[in-house]
């Protein structure tokens, strides 16, 4: 696997405590930035930034890509740095969910698309749900 450092930073997220996953309201926007640094050349078809969700747990895996941005087309040179700010409008549903049989996980995903090899992924999960009122 190629040596890469991928950092996904989310901006303006609410958290309950330092260990908590970032929280966003349905219908709002999620903003942040991505910094990808290579230490060696990577023969890839492209680098993609995606807003997506998937299920985990019992049964079949469901997933949906909501939005995608191309960060780079073609190969990455040695010691290359790709920086990109992003803003995605969040849908109203489905909300994040953690249950006994199924979980709905929202995430920002950076994928380096490698030909004839397993792609390189880095994800940053977040919670998409309305604020709880006490």
Order of alpha helices (4+ residues) and beta strands (2+ residues): beta-beta-beta-beta-beta-beta-beta-beta-beta
